[in-house]
Amino acid sequence: MTEMLLPGIVAHSVPAPRLTAAVLERPAEGEPVGTVVFVHGNVSSSHSYQPTMLALPPQWRALAVDLRGFGGSEVKPVDATRGLRDFSDDVASVLETLGTGAVHLVGWSMGAGVVLQYLLDNPDAVLSVTLESPISPYGFGGTALDGSLLTPDAAGTGGGGGNPDFIARLAAGDLGGEEQTSPRSVYRTAYVAQPDGLPHEDLWVASMLTTATGEDNYPGDSVPSENWPGFAPGPRGVLNTMAPTHLNLSGITELETKPAILWIRGDADAIVSDTSAFDLNFLGQLGAIPGWPGAEVAPPQPMVSQTRAVLERYASAGGSLREVVFEGCGHSPHLEQAESFVAALLEHLDAAG
C-alpha cells in the first residue's frame, strides 16, 4: 500500500459544521507569518500539494483541505446547481473551525475555481490568490470567448462527459498503467507533460483513487439534449459544478476588494487549453466523436483566452495580475516545475505581505 504522508506533514480530521474534512498541515516554526491554504483539483486530493507545502520557508503555515468526496474528507452529495459553492463553502467552514483568519489561497484546476468562488463570497478573508492551471471563469466547455452559451442547455458539458471505463477503474482502485483509461495512464498523459523521472508517481495515482464515484459525486448525472452530442449537464455531481449553466466566476472583476492574483500554467497543458483534449467540441473537430456539427455551432472552448480576458479586466479594475508560463509543462506545474513553482509562489506571497 502506498504511504500517503510525506515526512513533515501532519494529517488532521476537522469536524467542521458542513462536513468532517481531512486537512494536511505543514506547521510553521514558531508564530507563522501567514497561512497558505492549498485546494486540490478534480480527481485528486490534498496529498498532491505535500512537496509544495514542505518547500515553503518554515515561517509559513501550510494547510491543504480535501474537498468533499476526495481524499479523506466526508463523502457527501454535491449540489451542482450551486456551481462550486458546495466546495468553497466547505473550505470556508473548515477554515472558520480552525480559526485561521485571512489566508493566502492556492487552487489547482477545479480547485482554482473553488478559490475564485471563495473570493467572490469572502473577499475580506483572502490576502492573495494563486491560480494554477485554472478552469475558465465560465466553467468547462460549451461557451464562446465572451462566456455566452453555445446552446441554452450547454450540451456536451457536465457529468455525461465522464469516460465510463475511467470511472469504473477509479471505483475499482486500479493501480495499473496498461490500459489507456487507467488512472495511471491518465496521470501520465494528461496531468503531466513529461512524466518520466518525476517523483512520487505512486502517491499521485493513489491520490486520484480516493475520488468518490457516482451521480452525486464524480462524475455526476446528465440529462438528454436535442443538441449535439445528445446530453446536457444534470443537477448533481462534480463535473456539473463546472457546467456553464451552473458556474460563472467572472464577477471577480466587480469586487471592491481585489487581492493580488498569480496565474501559473504550463504551455503544454492537455486539460485546460484553447485546444483541450477534454473538450468534446474539440474532440469532435478532430473527428474523435462522430456527428460534430461544425465550428459555427460547436467550436472548442477558448479556455485560456477566457481566463486571460477576465483576469485582465480584474487588473484594469484595480486588481493586480502576474502570469507565469512554464515551457513544456503540462497541467501540474507544482509537480513538473516544483522549484520554479515555489519560487513564483513565494515572490507572490512576499509581495502580498
C-alpha positions in Angstrom: 0.0 0.0 0.0 1.3 3.5 -0.9 2.3 5.6 2.1 0.2 8.7 1.6 2.0 11.1 4.0 5.4 12.6 3.4 7.7 13.2 6.4 7.0 16.6 7.9 3.3 16.6 7.0 0.6 16.2 9.7 -2.9 14.9 9.0 -5.9 16.2 10.8 -9.6 15.3 10.9 -11.6 18.6 11.3 -15.2 18.3 12.4 -16.5 21.5 10.7 -20.2 22.4 10.7 -20.6 21.5 7.0 -18.6 18.2 6.9 -15.8 16.3 8.6 -12.8 17.3 6.5 -9.3 15.8 6.1 -6.7 18.5 6.3 -3.0 18.2 5.8 -0.7 20.7 7.6 3.0 21.6 7.4 3.2 23.5 10.7 5.2 26.7 10.9 8.1 27.0 13.3 7.1 29.5 15.9 4.5 32.2 15.2 3.6 32.0 11.5 3.9 35.0 9.3 0.8 33.8 7.4 -1.2 30.8 6.4 -1.3 29.4 2.9 -4.3 27.2 2.0 -4.0 24.8 -0.9 -7.1 23.5 -2.8 -6.6 20.4 -5.0 -8.1 19.8 -8.4 -10.6 17.2 -9.7 -9.8 13.5 -9.3 -7.0 14.3 -6.9 -6.6 15.2 -3.2 -4.6 17.4 -0.9 -1.8 14.9 -0.9 -0.6 16.2 -4.3 0.5 19.5 -2.6 2.7 17.9 0.0 6.0 18.7 -1.7 5.0 22.3 -2.3 4.0 22.6 1.4 7.3 21.1 2.6 9.3 23.5 0.3 7.8 26.6 1.9 10.1 28.5 4.3 9.4 27.4 8.0 7.8 30.7 9.0 4.8 29.9 6.8 1.9 27.7 8.0 0.7 25.5 5.1 -2.7 23.8 5.0 -4.4 21.6 2.3 -8.0 20.7 2.5 -9.6 17.6 0.9 -12.8 18.6 -0.8 -16.0 16.6 -0.1 -15.8 13.2 -1.8 -12.0 13.4 -2.3 -9.1 12.2 -0.1 -10.1 11.5 3.4 -12.9 14.0 3.7 -16.5 13.0 4.2 -18.4 11.8 1.1 -21.4 14.0 0.8 -23.6 14.7 -2.3 -22.5 17.6 -4.5 -25.3 20.1 -5.4 -24.1 21.2 -8.8 -26.8 23.8 -9.2 -24.7 25.9 -6.8 -21.7 25.7 -9.1 -18.6 25.2 -7.0 -20.2 26.7 -3.8 -20.6 23.3 -2.0 -16.8 23.0 -2.2 -16.0 26.7 -1.4 -18.5 26.8 1.5 -16.9 23.6 2.9 -13.4 25.2 2.7 -14.8 28.3 4.5 -16.4 26.2 7.2 -13.1 24.3 7.8 -11.0 27.5 8.0 -13.5 29.1 10.4 -13.3 26.0 12.6 -9.5 26.2 12.5 -9.6 29.9 13.3 -7.1 30.8 10.6 -8.3 34.3 9.9 -7.5 35.7 6.5 -5.4 33.4 4.3 -3.4 33.1 1.1 -5.3 30.8 -1.3 -3.7 28.5 -3.9 -6.0 26.5 -6.2 -5.2 23.9 -8.9 -7.5 23.3 -11.9 -11.0 22.9 -10.5 -9.6 23.9 -7.1 -8.7 27.3 -8.7 -12.4 27.7 -9.5 -13.2 26.8 -5.9 -10.7 29.5 -4.8 -12.3 32.1 -7.0 -15.8 31.2 -5.7 -14.4 31.6 -2.2 -13.0 35.0 -3.1 -16.4 36.1 -4.5 -18.2 35.1 -1.3 -15.4 36.0 1.3 -13.3 38.8 -0.3 -12.1 40.2 3.0 -10.9 36.8 4.2 -8.4 36.5 1.2 -4.9 38.0 1.3 -3.7 36.7 -2.1 -4.8 34.3 -4.8 -2.7 31.8 -6.8 -4.4 30.1 -9.7 -2.6 27.0 -11.0 -3.9 25.7 -14.4 -7.3 27.2 -13.5 -10.5 26.2 -15.2 -12.1 29.1 -17.2 -14.2 31.5 -15.1 -17.0 30.4 -17.4 -16.7 26.7 -16.5 -15.6 23.8 -18.6 -16.9 23.6 -22.2 -19.9 24.9 -24.0 -19.1 28.7 -24.2 -17.8 31.3 -26.7 -14.9 33.6 -25.9 -17.2 36.1 -24.1 -18.7 33.3 -21.9 -22.0 33.1 -23.7 -23.6 29.7 -24.0 -23.3 27.9 -27.4 -26.6 26.1 -26.7 -29.2 27.1 -24.0 -28.6 23.8 -22.2 -24.8 23.7 -22.5 -25.0 20.5 -24.4 -21.8 18.3 -24.2 -20.7 19.6 -20.8 -21.0 18.2 -17.3 -21.4 14.7 -16.0 -22.2 13.0 -19.3 -18.7 13.7 -20.5 -17.0 11.4 -18.0 -15.4 8.3 -19.5 -17.2 5.2 -18.2 -14.2 3.0 -18.2 -12.0 5.5 -16.4 -14.8 5.9 -13.8 -15.0 2.2 -13.3 -11.2 1.9 -12.9 -11.3 4.7 -10.3 -14.0 2.8 -8.4 -12.1 -0.4 -8.6 -8.9 1.1 -7.3 -6.9 0.3 -10.5 -3.2 0.9 -9.9 -2.0 -0.5 -13.3 -0.9 1.5 -16.3 -1.5 -0.8 -19.1 -4.9 0.5 -20.2 -5.3 4.0 -21.7 -8.2 4.7 -19.4 -6.4 3.6 -16.2 -5.8 6.4 -13.7 -2.1 6.0 -14.0 -2.2 6.4 -17.8 -4.4 9.5 -17.4 -1.9 10.9 -14.9 1.0 10.2 -17.3 -0.8 11.5 -20.4 -3.0 14.4 -19.1 -1.9 15.5 -15.7 1.8 16.0 -16.6 3.5 16.5 -20.0 6.8 14.6 -19.2 6.1 12.0 -16.5 9.4 10.1 -16.7 11.6 10.9 -13.7 9.0 12.8 -11.7 9.0 11.6 -8.1 6.1 10.1 -6.2 4.0 8.8 -9.1 2.5 6.0 -7.0 1.4 8.6 -4.5 -0.3 10.8 -7.1 -2.1 7.8 -8.5 -3.2 6.7 -5.0 -4.5 10.3 -4.5 -6.6 10.0 -7.7 -8.1 6.8 -6.4 -9.5 8.5 -3.3 -12.2 10.0 -5.6 -15.8 9.0 -4.7 -17.7 8.0 -7.8 -21.4 8.1 -8.6 -24.0 10.5 -9.7 -23.8 12.5 -6.5 -20.0 12.8 -6.8 -17.7 12.1 -9.7 -18.7 12.5 -12.5 -22.3 13.4 -11.7 -25.5 12.9 -13.7 -26.7 14.1 -17.1 -29.9 14.8 -19.0 -30.8 14.2 -22.6 -30.4 17.0 -25.1 -31.6 17.7 -28.6 -28.3 19.3 -29.3 -25.0 17.5 -30.2 -23.7 15.3 -28.7 -27.0 14.4 -27.1 -26.6 15.2 -23.4 -26.6 18.2 -21.2 -25.5 18.7 -17.5 -27.6 17.5 -14.7 -28.0 19.0 -11.2 -25.7 16.6 -9.3 -22.1 15.7 -9.0 -18.6 17.1 -9.7 -18.5 17.7 -13.4 -21.8 19.5 -13.4 -20.4 22.0 -10.9 -18.3 23.3 -13.7 -21.0 23.3 -16.4 -21.5 26.9 -17.7 -25.2 26.7 -16.8 -24.2 26.5 -13.2 -20.9 28.4 -13.0 -19.8 31.9 -13.8 -16.9 33.3 -11.8 -16.4 36.5 -13.9 -17.9 38.6 -11.1 -14.5 38.8 -9.5 -14.0 41.9 -11.7 -16.7 43.7 -9.8 -15.2 43.1 -6.3 -14.3 46.1 -4.3 -11.6 44.2 -2.5 -9.2 42.7 -5.1 -6.3 40.8 -3.7 -3.3 40.2 -6.0 -3.6 37.2 -8.3 -0.8 35.0 -9.6 -1.7 32.9 -12.6 0.6 29.9 -13.2 0.2 27.5 -16.1 2.1 25.2 -18.4 2.1 25.8 -22.2 1.6 22.1 -22.8 -1.5 21.6 -20.7 -3.7 18.9 -22.2 -6.7 19.6 -19.9 -7.1 23.4 -19.6 -6.3 24.8 -23.1 -7.8 26.5 -26.0 -7.5 23.1 -27.7 -8.3 20.9 -24.7 -8.3 17.1 -25.2 -11.2 17.0 -22.6 -13.4 19.5 -24.5 -15.9 17.4 -26.5 -16.2 20.1 -29.1 -12.5 20.0 -29.8 -12.6 16.2 -29.9 -15.5 16.5 -32.4 -13.4 18.8 -34.5 -10.7 16.2 -34.6 -13.1 13.6 -35.7 -12.8 11.6 -32.4 -16.5 12.0 -31.7 -18.9 11.4 -34.6 -21.5 13.9 -35.8 -19.8 17.1 -34.9 -22.0 19.9 -36.3 -19.1 22.2 -37.2 -17.2 25.2 -35.7 -20.1 27.6 -36.2 -22.3 25.6 -34.0 -19.9 23.8 -31.6 -16.4 25.5 -31.5 -13.9 24.4 -29.0 -13.9 26.5 -25.8 -11.1 29.1 -25.7 -10.4 28.4 -22.0 -7.0 30.1 -21.6 -8.2 33.1 -23.7 -11.3 33.4 -21.5 -9.2 33.3 -18.3 -6.9 36.0 -19.7 -9.7 38.3 -20.7 -11.4 38.1 -17.2 -8.1 38.5 -15.3 -7.1 41.4 -17.4 -10.4 43.1 -16.6 -9.8 42.3 -13.0 -6.4 44.1 -13.2 -7.9 47.0 -15.1 -10.5 47.4 -12.4 -7.9 47.9 -9.7 -6.6 44.4 -9.1 -3.1 43.0 -9.6 -2.2 40.2 -12.0 1.0 38.3 -12.8 1.1 35.5 -15.3 3.8 32.8 -15.2 4.0 30.3 -18.1 6.3 27.2 -17.9 7.5 26.0 -21.3 6.9 22.3 -22.0 4.9 21.9 -18.8 1.5 20.2 -18.5 -1.4 20.6 -16.2 0.6 20.2 -12.9 3.3 22.9 -12.6 3.6 22.2 -8.9 4.8 18.7 -9.7 6.6 19.3 -13.0 8.4 22.5 -12.3 8.4 22.2 -8.5 11.3 24.6 -7.6 10.2 27.3 -10.1 6.6 27.0 -8.9 7.6 27.5 -5.3 9.8 30.4 -6.2 7.0 32.2 -8.1 4.6 31.5 -5.2 7.0 32.9 -2.6 7.6 36.0 -4.6 3.8 36.5 -4.7 3.3 35.8 -1.0 6.1 38.2 -0.1 4.6 40.9 -2.3 1.2 40.4 -0.7 2.6 40.9 2.7 
